[in-house]
Structures are given as structure tokens and as C-alpha cells.
Amino acid sequence: MSSQLWTPQKELMQGGGVITIELKPFERIDFSRLTGWIKTPEFLLQWAGPIFNYPLNEPQLEIYLRGSQEDPSLRKIYKVMNTADRRVIGHIELNNIDLRNKAATVCRVLVGEPSERRKGSGLQMVRKILEIGFDQLGLHRMDLVVFDFNQAAIKCYEKAGFRKEGHIREARKIGTKYWSLYQMSILEHEWRSKRKTIREEL
């Protein structure tokens, strides 16, 4: 299943030009590409949180993928494709899908290809996963956590309409250090209002 979302072209004109993407289901054939993007324990924690051990490998990803194949599925995992040349450039996930409370968590967001960064693809990825959650699954709330030092990601999420809800202090241990996170969320009516505003500005 792919997600076809409005693409605010003015916002995506950066450096290398307009980048448009689509989401496709993450598969076993994508394992080696993903493991190749994750080069340090710090980067693994920043991208995935504590669910994996470094080095990331195929047995861990097999268990991870299995969680998206249950019925009902509690997670939807996607690879991100550049529509111009069909290259896979990233990864994103919708996790903890709770249809009773109409909520889910956006996580493991990654623009893996360095050449595709700073071109608006990260923002598009987030907007597409929001469309899946709110338009396809009928959710009311979507949230995420992001490390407080990751200012680029925070700005991206805020641009997509997320708001900070709280500061989770020293919640992840890496080596001898502890990292803190921000909890952020967006509600359905906020998403629809944000999308309408951007459309009117184009």
C-alpha cells in the first residue's frame, strides 16, 4: 500500500530541486539496505530507540517485521521511495496502533540516503504517515518522542503540526551518558487545519 499525499511544492524547492516520495511496505529485501544505514550504536539508538541491539542485523529485523504481519497489526512499517528514480531513500513506521482509542505513534523516521537529506523528504514522510493515520485509519491522535538535541527533527515535526507536550529527562542510556526526549503530538483537527492552511498558501 502506498500513500499519495498532497505535495506542497513551494516548501520542497531546496538545493537539488523538488523531491517527491511515496511509502511502500517494508520487506525482507530491504533488510540489508537498512542495516547499511545504521553505522554506530548512537545512531541506532537515535533512530530506533531501545528495541534493537547494535549491530543491527537480519534476525532482529525479522522479529521486527513479524510484528507488522499480525492480524490486527499493531504497527505499519514503510520504506520511502523517491518517485523520480524509484530509489529507496528512507524508512518510517506507525506503531502502537490502538483503534479503540484511535491513537498511534510515529517512530523510526529516517532519511537514510545522505544525498536526499535537506530536500524536504523528511517532512513529506511525516505528512504521508499522518495521512495514513488520520485519513485511512481514522485516528484521533498521533504522537512521537524525539531526542531533545535533534533540532532538525524537532523543527520538521513542528512544521508538520506536532506540538511539544513534555520533556522526558534522561530516559535513554548510551554508554555512560543519558539522553532526554520531548514528547510531541498532533490531533486530527489540528492536522486538517494545518493541511488546509498550507493548501491555501500555495
N, C-alpha and C positions, 0 to 999 in steps of 0.2 A: 504493500500500500504506500503510495506517495502522497504528499501533501502539497497542493497547489495553492499558494498564498499570494495575495496582492503583493506587489514588489514596488515600494516607493523609490523610484529610480533616482530622484534627486539626492536621496540620502546615501546611495550606493556608488556615486561617482567619486572614486578616490584612486589616486595613483594609477593602478593598472586598468581602470575603467570599471564598467558595470559588471558585477558578479551576480548571477542568479543561481539558485541552488534548489534541489529537491531532496526529500527524505525517502530512503528505501530501507526495508527491513535489514537489520544486521544479520549476517550469516556466517557459517564456519569459514567460508572462503575469505572472510575479512579479518580473520584472527591474526595472520602474520603481519598484515599492514598495521593493525592497531598496536601490536607488541613492538613493532619497529619505531613507533612514535614515542613510546614511553621509555626514556633513556636513564632516568635516575629515580631513586626512592622518593625524593622530594617531589618530583614531577608526578609520580604515580599517586601520591597522597593528595596533591593539589587537584589532580583531575578526578580521582575516583573516590576519595575518602578512604576509610579503613577496610573496605570489603576485599581488597586484593593484597597479596604479599609480593614484594619485589624479589626477583624479576617477574614481571607479568608473563604468563605462559598459557599455552593452549588448554591444559587441564583446568585451570582456573576459569578461563573464558567459556569452556564447555558447560561448567556448572552455572555460570552467569547467563548464558544463552538459554539454558533449560528453563530458567525462571520466567522467560518470556513466552514459553510454549505451553504453559499450563492453561487450563480452561476452568474458570476465567483466569485470564492473565493479570498478574499484579504489576507487570512492567511491559513497556513497549520500547524496544531498542532500535535505533536507526543509524545507518551510515548516511553521510551527507555527500551528495554528488554535485559537482559543477555541471550545470546543464549545457554549457558550451562545448565541453570536450568529454563529458561523461566520466571524468576522473573522480574518485572518492577522495574528499579533502577533509573529512571530519566525522564526528560522532556526537550523538545526543540521545538522551533517554528520558522517558516519562515513567517514574517509579512510584511505588506505594499507591497504586490506583485504587481508590475507595469510592465505588459507585453509590454506596449507601449514603455517605456524607458528601458526595460529589467533590472530592478533593484528590490531588495528586502532587507529586514532587518532580520538578525538573532537575536533572542531575547529569553528571559525567559529560559536560559540554566541552567539546574540543575541536578547534580548527587545527588539525594535525599537520597539514602541509604548510611549511613556513611561507611559501610564495603566495599563499592565499590569505594570509593574515593582513589586517588593516585595510581590507577592501569591502567591509560591510557584511561579510558572510556570517560572522558570529551573530550579528543582530538578526539576520534573516533566519538563521537556525532557530533562535529563540522564538521569533514570531511564528514560525511554522509549527513548532511544538505547542505553542499557545493555541493556535487554531485547531490542532488536533484535540487538545484537551477541552476547549470551550465549545467549539462548533461540532466536532464529531462525537465526543464522549459526553457532552452536556454537563461538564463540571462547573462548579461554582467558585472554587478556589484552587490556585496553584501556588506552590511555594518552592523555595530553594535555600541552600546555605552556600555562602561564598567566603573564602578567607579574607580577612579584613585588609590584608596588604595587596590584594589583587584589584587594584583600582581600575584597570582596563575592563575587567569583567563586571565590576560594580556599575561602572558607567553604562556599559552595554545593557545590563538588566534594567537599570533605571530608565534608559531610553525606550526600552520595550514596555515600560509601565509598572515594573515592580517597585515596591516601597519597602524600606527597611522597617523591620518590626522589633528587632532587638539585637544585642551584642552578646554572643556566646563566648565567654572568656576562656582561653587556654584549654580548648576542648579536644585538641588533637596533638599527640606526642610524636615528634620526629627527631630521632637522636636524643640529644639532651634538652631540646627546646620544645616549647608548647606553642601551638598556633591557635589564634582566636578566629571566630567566624561571625558574619552577620546573617541573621535570618531575614529573608525577604519574601514578599508575597504579592499576588495580584488577584483581584476578584473579577468575576465575569463582567459586571457592569463597567468596571474600570478599563478592562481590555477593550470592550466595544466602544467606549467613549474615546479611548486612545486611538483606535483604528479609524474611527470616524474623523477625528481631528486631523490625522495625517493625510487621509484621503482628500479632505477639503483644502489642504495646503498645497496639494500637487497641481 
